[in-house]
Amino acid sequence: YITERGANQVVMGEREIARTMLELLETPPAGEVVTG
């Protein structure tokens, strides 16, 4: 179970990083990026 939880956490982390990167690429350099 520990290994499964660790793998799930890694996948979630990768998804979070990918989502934030996509948001930074889509959003223009403005106040939204600073608040986000």
Backbone as XML, in Angstrom:
<?xml version="1.0"?>
<chain id="A" units="angstrom">
  <residue number="1" name="TYR">
    <atom name="N" x="0.829" y="-1.202" z="0.000"/>
    <atom name="CA" x="0.000" y="0.000" z="0.000"/>
    <atom name="C" x="0.870" y="1.262" z="0.000"/>
  </residue>
  <residue number="2" name="ILE">
    <atom name="N" x="1.978" y="1.204" z="0.723"/>
    <atom name="CA" x="2.848" y="2.381" z="0.801"/>
    <atom name="C" x="3.364" y="2.743" z="-0.593"/>
  </residue>
  <residue number="3" name="THR">
    <atom name="N" x="3.797" y="1.726" z="-1.351"/>
    <atom name="CA" x="4.335" y="2.003" z="-2.683"/>
    <atom name="C" x="3.241" y="2.574" z="-3.581"/>
  </residue>
  <residue number="4" name="GLU">
    <atom name="N" x="2.018" y="2.060" z="-3.440"/>
    <atom name="CA" x="0.929" y="2.564" z="-4.275"/>
    <atom name="C" x="0.626" y="4.017" z="-3.938"/>
  </residue>
  <residue number="5" name="ARG">
    <atom name="N" x="0.596" y="4.326" z="-2.641"/>
    <atom name="CA" x="0.331" y="5.713" z="-2.241"/>
    <atom name="C" x="1.438" y="6.625" z="-2.760"/>
  </residue>
  <residue number="6" name="GLY">
    <atom name="N" x="2.685" y="6.188" z="-2.666"/>
    <atom name="CA" x="3.792" y="7.003" z="-3.159"/>
    <atom name="C" x="3.655" y="7.254" z="-4.650"/>
  </residue>
  <residue number="7" name="ALA">
    <atom name="N" x="3.311" y="6.201" z="-5.404"/>
    <atom name="CA" x="3.167" y="6.356" z="-6.854"/>
    <atom name="C" x="2.037" y="7.331" z="-7.153"/>
  </residue>
  <residue number="8" name="ASN">
    <atom name="N" x="0.934" y="7.214" z="-6.416"/>
    <atom name="CA" x="-0.192" y="8.121" z="-6.641"/>
    <atom name="C" x="0.227" y="9.559" z="-6.358"/>
  </residue>
  <residue number="9" name="GLN">
    <atom name="N" x="0.989" y="9.766" z="-5.300"/>
    <atom name="CA" x="1.432" y="11.119" z="-4.966"/>
    <atom name="C" x="2.336" y="11.666" z="-6.070"/>
  </residue>
  <residue number="10" name="VAL">
    <atom name="N" x="3.207" y="10.824" z="-6.621"/>
    <atom name="CA" x="4.101" y="11.275" z="-7.692"/>
    <atom name="C" x="3.286" y="11.660" z="-8.917"/>
  </residue>
  <residue number="11" name="VAL">
    <atom name="N" x="2.289" y="10.826" z="-9.260"/>
    <atom name="CA" x="1.454" y="11.130" z="-10.431"/>
    <atom name="C" x="0.713" y="12.443" z="-10.214"/>
  </residue>
  <residue number="12" name="MET">
    <atom name="N" x="0.149" y="12.628" z="-9.031"/>
    <atom name="CA" x="-0.566" y="13.865" z="-8.740"/>
    <atom name="C" x="0.381" y="15.053" z="-8.831"/>
  </residue>
  <residue number="13" name="GLY">
    <atom name="N" x="1.595" y="14.896" z="-8.326"/>
    <atom name="CA" x="2.571" y="15.974" z="-8.400"/>
    <atom name="C" x="2.883" y="16.329" z="-9.844"/>
  </residue>
  <residue number="14" name="GLU">
    <atom name="N" x="3.068" y="15.294" z="-10.678"/>
    <atom name="CA" x="3.370" y="15.554" z="-12.087"/>
    <atom name="C" x="2.196" y="16.258" z="-12.755"/>
  </residue>
  <residue number="15" name="ARG">
    <atom name="N" x="0.977" y="15.851" z="-12.410"/>
    <atom name="CA" x="-0.202" y="16.502" z="-13.000"/>
    <atom name="C" x="-0.271" y="17.958" z="-12.568"/>
  </residue>
  <residue number="16" name="GLU">
    <atom name="N" x="0.023" y="18.219" z="-11.288"/>
    <atom name="CA" x="-0.005" y="19.591" z="-10.793"/>
    <atom name="C" x="1.020" y="20.447" z="-11.534"/>
  </residue>
  <residue number="17" name="ILE">
    <atom name="N" x="2.240" y="19.910" z="-11.710"/>
    <atom name="CA" x="3.293" y="20.652" z="-12.407"/>
    <atom name="C" x="2.874" y="20.923" z="-13.846"/>
  </residue>
  <residue number="18" name="ALA">
    <atom name="N" x="2.334" y="19.907" z="-14.512"/>
    <atom name="CA" x="1.911" y="20.080" z="-15.906"/>
    <atom name="C" x="0.794" y="21.116" z="-15.985"/>
  </residue>
  <residue number="19" name="ARG">
    <atom name="N" x="-0.137" y="21.075" z="-15.031"/>
    <atom name="CA" x="-1.251" y="22.019" z="-15.061"/>
    <atom name="C" x="-0.754" y="23.445" z="-14.849"/>
  </residue>
  <residue number="20" name="THR">
    <atom name="N" x="0.130" y="23.636" z="-13.878"/>
    <atom name="CA" x="0.650" y="24.976" z="-13.612"/>
    <atom name="C" x="1.447" y="25.489" z="-14.812"/>
  </residue>
  <residue number="21" name="MET">
    <atom name="N" x="2.230" y="24.607" z="-15.439"/>
    <atom name="CA" x="3.020" y="25.024" z="-16.602"/>
    <atom name="C" x="2.089" y="25.446" z="-17.731"/>
  </residue>
  <residue number="22" name="LEU">
    <atom name="N" x="1.021" y="24.678" z="-17.963"/>
    <atom name="CA" x="0.075" y="25.032" z="-19.021"/>
    <atom name="C" x="-0.585" y="26.366" z="-18.704"/>
  </residue>
  <residue number="23" name="GLU">
    <atom name="N" x="-0.924" y="26.580" z="-17.432"/>
    <atom name="CA" x="-1.555" y="27.845" z="-17.059"/>
    <atom name="C" x="-0.600" y="29.007" z="-17.300"/>
  </residue>
  <residue number="24" name="LEU">
    <atom name="N" x="0.672" y="28.836" z="-16.935"/>
    <atom name="CA" x="1.642" y="29.914" z="-17.133"/>
    <atom name="C" x="1.821" y="30.203" z="-18.616"/>
  </residue>
  <residue number="25" name="LEU">
    <atom name="N" x="1.778" y="29.159" z="-19.454"/>
    <atom name="CA" x="1.957" y="29.364" z="-20.890"/>
    <atom name="C" x="0.727" y="30.027" z="-21.498"/>
  </residue>
  <residue number="26" name="GLU">
    <atom name="N" x="-0.463" y="29.667" z="-20.997"/>
    <atom name="CA" x="-1.689" y="30.218" z="-21.570"/>
    <atom name="C" x="-1.938" y="31.642" z="-21.081"/>
  </residue>
  <residue number="27" name="THR">
    <atom name="N" x="-1.726" y="31.882" z="-19.787"/>
    <atom name="CA" x="-2.015" y="33.204" z="-19.242"/>
    <atom name="C" x="-0.927" y="34.199" z="-19.648"/>
  </residue>
  <residue number="28" name="PRO">
    <atom name="N" x="-1.310" y="35.402" z="-20.033"/>
    <atom name="CA" x="-0.332" y="36.432" z="-20.408"/>
    <atom name="C" x="0.352" y="36.994" z="-19.174"/>
  </residue>
  <residue number="29" name="PRO">
    <atom name="N" x="1.548" y="37.568" z="-19.318"/>
    <atom name="CA" x="2.282" y="38.143" z="-18.190"/>
    <atom name="C" x="1.550" y="39.357" z="-17.626"/>
  </residue>
  <residue number="30" name="ALA">
    <atom name="N" x="0.657" y="39.121" z="-16.653"/>
    <atom name="CA" x="-0.108" y="40.227" z="-16.068"/>
    <atom name="C" x="-0.291" y="39.965" z="-14.579"/>
  </residue>
  <residue number="31" name="GLY">
    <atom name="N" x="-1.213" y="40.687" z="-13.931"/>
    <atom name="CA" x="-1.434" y="40.518" z="-12.495"/>
    <atom name="C" x="-1.963" y="39.129" z="-12.182"/>
  </residue>
  <residue number="32" name="GLU">
    <atom name="N" x="-2.618" y="38.487" z="-13.158"/>
    <atom name="CA" x="-3.177" y="37.156" z="-12.910"/>
    <atom name="C" x="-2.076" y="36.173" z="-12.548"/>
  </residue>
  <residue number="33" name="VAL">
    <atom name="N" x="-0.930" y="36.274" z="-13.235"/>
    <atom name="CA" x="0.166" y="35.343" z="-12.965"/>
    <atom name="C" x="0.697" y="35.560" z="-11.553"/>
  </residue>
  <residue number="34" name="VAL">
    <atom name="N" x="0.742" y="36.830" z="-11.112"/>
    <atom name="CA" x="1.276" y="37.127" z="-9.784"/>
    <atom name="C" x="0.334" y="36.583" z="-8.713"/>
  </residue>
  <residue number="35" name="THR">
    <atom name="N" x="-0.975" y="36.787" z="-8.911"/>
    <atom name="CA" x="-1.942" y="36.325" z="-7.915"/>
    <atom name="C" x="-2.025" y="34.805" z="-7.930"/>
  </residue>
  <residue number="36" name="GLY">
    <atom name="N" x="-1.901" y="34.197" z="-9.108"/>
    <atom name="CA" x="-2.002" y="32.745" z="-9.220"/>
    <atom name="C" x="-0.836" y="32.098" z="-8.558"/>
  </residue>
</chain>
